[in-house]
Amino acid sequence: MRKSIVIALGGNAIKQADEKGTAEEQRHNVATTCRQLVSMLKYGHRLVITHGNGPQAGNLLIQQEAGVAEVPAQPLDIVGAMTQGQVGYMFQQILQNMLWEERLSLPVVSIVNQVLVSEDDPDYQDPSKPVGPFYTKEEAATLKIERPDYIIKEVKPENVERRFRRVVPSPEPLRNIEYLAIRRMVDAGIVVVASGGGGVPVIFDKDKNLKGTAAVIDKDKAGEVLATVVGADVFMVLTDVDHAKINFGKPDEKNVGCVGYSEMRKLAAEGHFKAGSMGPKVEACLRFIEWGGQKAIITSLDKAIAALMDQSGTRIVPDVGCSV
């Protein structure tokens, strides 16, 4: 059955953790991702694609700061727009080429997309969004000395060597500014790449005009906002693991399969899903179901088709009897 699907792609769809992030590496990863997307399009599904930009934004910030003696550094909202264009361009070009090869006459377009946030959001006081490369404990300690303006946090379990990253403010997404245009394109059968990196964060100034703000919005939460306003049937979060897990990293670790909304909300409240990694993904999926979505999926890229067919992945649905 044809479905309208919003797919939120994790950073591994663009840059692997052990890679430098060269253009060639990123194109290779995007091509691997696009092959899976083409498979979904062959089934007749309509797709809206959103993606992270944490590694790209973090690397670009390093470049900006390193070159400040020669050229002015750009603020974080413009860095977000720059990486949105960078990644969107790669997906737009590679996916379009593959669709032409398959003789599928589907146009692909990527847009620079703004997302409204509140300037009073508490995350400005306690930043939580990881950007840039991962660091060991020793590297993180050195970086704190070299860059005291950086905020470094532990974002992965203790058994992971490179578990520290720089964090920046990540306010809650309130509204997708260009949602009407996106919805019209989706209704017209266009494959849309939007809300990349969570969208360019904007606020209203005292004159009620939009202006950028120094933040990076969580792409999964912004993806849920996008999925809701375009009326998607399915919201799919593709990451580097094939299931969300309870008791992660412990001897009694267990995959979460098909689960009802209330049970998943209970597991989240018990603290099974770490902030900065699986936590925002689970929260975004739960919000999608709250707003009337049929199904929210968390899985790996290679299990995407199987998860759509209820054969893999974490599938969160309204309370209809699924259990862990």
Secondary structure as GFF3:
##gff-version 3
##sequence-region A 1 324
A	DSSP	beta_strand	4	9	.	.	.	ID=ss1
A	DSSP	three_ten_helix	11	13	.	.	.	ID=ss2
A	DSSP	alpha_helix	23	42	.	.	.	ID=ss3
A	DSSP	beta_strand	46	51	.	.	.	ID=ss4
A	DSSP	alpha_helix	54	66	.	.	.	ID=ss5
A	DSSP	alpha_helix	76	101	.	.	.	ID=ss6
A	DSSP	beta_strand	108	110	.	.	.	ID=ss7
A	DSSP	beta_strand	114	116	.	.	.	ID=ss8
A	DSSP	three_ten_helix	122	124	.	.	.	ID=ss9
A	DSSP	beta_strand	129	135	.	.	.	ID=ss10
A	DSSP	alpha_helix	137	146	.	.	.	ID=ss11
A	DSSP	beta_strand	151	154	.	.	.	ID=ss12
A	DSSP	beta_strand	164	168	.	.	.	ID=ss13
A	DSSP	beta_strand	175	176	.	.	.	ID=ss14
A	DSSP	alpha_helix	179	187	.	.	.	ID=ss15
A	DSSP	beta_strand	191	193	.	.	.	ID=ss16
A	DSSP	three_ten_helix	196	198	.	.	.	ID=ss17
A	DSSP	beta_strand	200	204	.	.	.	ID=ss18
A	DSSP	beta_strand	210	212	.	.	.	ID=ss19
A	DSSP	alpha_helix	219	229	.	.	.	ID=ss20
A	DSSP	beta_strand	234	239	.	.	.	ID=ss21
A	DSSP	beta_strand	245	246	.	.	.	ID=ss22
A	DSSP	beta_strand	254	255	.	.	.	ID=ss23
A	DSSP	beta_strand	258	260	.	.	.	ID=ss24
A	DSSP	alpha_helix	261	269	.	.	.	ID=ss25
A	DSSP	alpha_helix	278	290	.	.	.	ID=ss26
A	DSSP	beta_strand	295	300	.	.	.	ID=ss27
A	DSSP	three_ten_helix	301	303	.	.	.	ID=ss28
A	DSSP	alpha_helix	304	308	.	.	.	ID=ss29
A	DSSP	beta_strand	314	317	.	.	.	ID=ss30
###
